[in-house]
């Protein structure tokens, strides 16, 4: 397997770990100084701050599943289009339509940016 394919698979594997709520593995896939930005107007988060947000969000969610629509790579950067399907504990469902950017240092994630919108489903 070539290095380019490894980075693409790492980006997907990172999201798959959130599906099963394996935060230890997720954190281990990132540099100590990794940062996360979202288009919600909040501040840039450290990876550890983002892990806490993900844990809190997952507490309200019964199931979450990613469909990766496409991936593109330029050097150590991956951008992918994806849909996150959520079923909340109250039975309501929504999709999160997103584009996600990953920058790597070696084989570890050093920067994540996510542009998203939430679509409630009937």
C-alpha positions in Angstrom: 0.0 0.0 0.0 1.4 3.4 -0.9 1.7 6.4 1.4 -1.1 8.3 -0.3 -3.5 5.5 0.3 -2.4 5.2 3.9 -3.3 8.9 4.6 -6.7 8.5 3.0 -7.4 5.4 5.0 -6.2 7.1 8.2 -8.7 9.9 7.6 -11.6 7.4 7.3 -10.3 5.3 10.2 -10.3 8.4 12.4 -14.1 8.9 11.7 -14.8 5.2 12.1 -13.4 5.3 15.6 -15.9 8.0 16.5 -18.7 5.7 15.3 -17.7 3.2 17.9 -16.7 5.9 20.5 -13.1 4.8 20.7 -11.6 8.2 21.8 -8.3 6.7 22.9 -7.6 5.4 19.4 -8.8 8.7 17.8 -6.5 10.7 20.1 -3.6 8.4 19.3 -4.0 9.1 15.6 -3.2 12.9 16.2 -0.1 14.9 17.0 0.2 16.4 20.5 -0.4 19.8 19.0 -3.3 19.0 16.7 -6.0 21.6 16.3 -9.6 21.5 15.1 -11.7 24.3 13.4 -15.4 24.2 12.6 -17.5 26.7 10.6 -19.8 27.3 13.5 -18.1 30.5 14.6 -16.3 29.0 17.6 -12.7 29.2 18.4 -10.0 26.8 17.2 -9.9 23.9 19.5 -7.1 21.7 20.7 -7.6 18.1 19.8 -8.3 17.3 23.5 -11.0 20.0 23.6 -12.5 18.6 20.5 -12.5 15.1 22.0 -14.6 16.4 24.9 -17.1 18.0 22.4 -17.4 14.7 20.5 -17.9 12.7 23.8 -20.7 15.1 24.8 -22.4 15.0 21.4 -22.2 11.2 21.3 -24.1 11.1 24.7 -27.2 12.3 22.9 -26.8 10.0 20.0 -27.9 6.4 19.7 -26.1 5.7 16.4 -23.8 7.6 14.1 -22.5 6.4 10.8 -20.3 8.1 8.1 -20.7 7.7 4.4 -17.6 9.0 2.6 -18.7 10.5 -0.7 -15.3 11.2 -2.1 -11.7 12.0 -1.1 -9.0 14.1 -2.7 -5.3 14.3 -1.7 -2.6 16.9 -2.3 0.7 15.9 -0.6 0.0 15.6 3.1 -3.5 17.0 2.9 -6.8 15.1 2.5 -10.2 16.7 1.8 -13.3 14.6 1.8 -17.0 15.1 1.3 -19.1 13.0 3.7 -22.5 12.5 5.2 -22.8 11.7 8.9 -26.1 9.9 9.7 -27.3 10.4 13.2 -30.1 8.8 15.2 -30.6 10.6 18.5 -31.7 8.9 21.8 -35.2 10.4 21.3 -35.5 8.6 17.9 -35.1 11.8 15.8 -32.7 11.6 12.9 -30.5 14.0 11.0 -27.8 14.1 8.5 -24.7 16.3 8.7 -23.5 17.2 5.3 -19.8 18.1 5.5 -16.5 18.7 3.8 -13.6 17.8 6.1 -9.9 18.7 5.7 -7.1 16.8 7.3 -3.4 17.8 7.4 -0.9 15.2 8.4 2.6 15.4 10.0 4.0 12.0 9.0 1.2 9.6 9.6 -0.5 11.6 12.4 -3.3 14.1 12.0 -2.1 17.6 12.8 -5.1 19.8 11.7 -8.8 19.2 11.1 -11.2 21.6 9.5 -14.9 20.8 9.1 -17.4 22.7 7.1 -20.9 21.4 7.8 -24.6 21.9 7.9 -27.2 19.8 9.7 -30.3 18.6 7.9 -33.2 17.2 10.2 -35.0 14.2 8.7 -38.7 13.4 9.0 
